[in-house]
């Protein structure tokens, strides 16, 4: 689903008297639930593959286990404030701004996210030691996507 369309739907729920909105399209299903004053997180579910396409799938009508959603990892994360392309260093082939085991301080630049040909330096909003780097150099990232896990 288009990000602009998703934002419009979230705004619609926020500004209206409805408390829940669920839309199913060919690309998948979106469910927006309003909690309190602001809208709750958006839940995205990609379309399910047809049972015939899955190896070892049960016959239609047969009981099958429904997989549980993945557990939310615990810890603190530095997240992307925008959609763009993630880079660990300020220059191609340069030294990464932070590495696993490095200590980061609040306000310290930790990576670059390129959006619309503009290189945006991303600063840490917390302090601690980098435990994991969750995205690859040159990978596209979404708004709010965890980039680094920090302890």
N, C-alpha and C positions, 0 to 999 in steps of 0.2 A: 504494500500500500504506500502511496506517495506520502512523504513526510509532511508536505503542506496540507494535504487532505486530513491527515491524522491530527495535526495541530488545530485545524478548523473544527474537527469533531470534539476535541478536548475543550476548546473554547466554548463551543455550543453547550456542552454539558455543564461547564462551569457557570455560564450565564443564564441557564434556564432552571425551571423547577423540576426537571427530571433528575433522578438520582442514579440511573444506570442506562447505558446504551450498548447494545451488542449488534455488530454488523458482520455478516458473512458474505465474502466475495470469492471470486475464483482464486485470488492470491492467498487467501487465508481468512482468519476470523479475528476481529478486534472487539474487545470488551472494555468499556470505560465505566468506572464506578466512582460516583462522587462521594467523598467522605468529609463531613464537616463543611468548611467553607471552600476549600480547594478540591479540585478533582483528584482522585486517587490515581496511582500508577496505571498506565495502560498495559493491558495484557495482550500479547500478540501470539497467535497460534498459527503456524504455517499449515497449509492444507495437508490433510492426511493422504498418503499414497493409497491407491486402490488395493484391496486385500489380495487380488490376483497377482499384483506386481511384487508383493512381498514374499521372499522365499520362506517356506514353512508356514505360510499363513493358514489360519483355520478356515474351514468352509463357512460361507455366509450363514448366519443364525447360530453358529456355535459360540459358546461362552469363551471369552478370551480375557486375559489380564490387561488392564489399562495401565500403561507406564505412568509413574508419578513424575511430576516436574522435577528438574534437577534441583538439588539442595542449594540454597544460597550460601556461598562460602562466607566464613566468618573472617573478620579482620577489618582493617582500615584500608581504603583505596583512594588513590589519586585518580580522578575521573576526567574525561575529556569534556571541556565546556562547549564544544562545538563539533560539527560534522566536518571531516576533512581527512587528510592523509598524515599518518603518524611518522615522525622521524626522531630517532634517538639523539642525533647530533645536529649542530647548527649548520654544518657544511657536509656535502657528500663525501663519504669516506673519512670524515673527521672523528675525533674521540667522542664517545657517547657522553651526554651531559650527566647521566647517573647510571650506575651499574648495580647489580645485585650485591648487597652487603654495604653499599654506601649509605651514609647518614644524610638525610635531607631535612632541611629546616623550612618552616612555613614561609612562603614567599620566594623560595629558591626556584629558579628555572630548572625544569626536569626534562623537557622535550620540546619539540616543535610540532604544531599541527598546521599543515598547509590547507587553507581554504580560499578558493577563488584566486589562486596564484599569490596569495599573501601568506607569508610565514609568520605564524603567531606563536610566540614563546609562551609555553604553559608553565605556570608556577604552581608549586605544591601548596595545598590549603591545610596541610598538617605537617607535623614533624615526626621523625622516626627513622628506622632503617628499612631500605628497600629489600623485601623478601623475594618478590617475583616480578618479572616484567611480563605483562599479560598479552602484549601485542607485538607483532613483528615489524621491523623497520620497513617503511613503505606501505604498510597495511592501511586500508580505509577504516576509519573509526566513526562511531555514531555519537551523538550528544549523550552524555552521561555514562558512556562506556568506561569501565575500569581499565586503566592503563598500567598502573603499578599497584602492587600490594605492599603495604607498609606496616611494620609492627610497632 
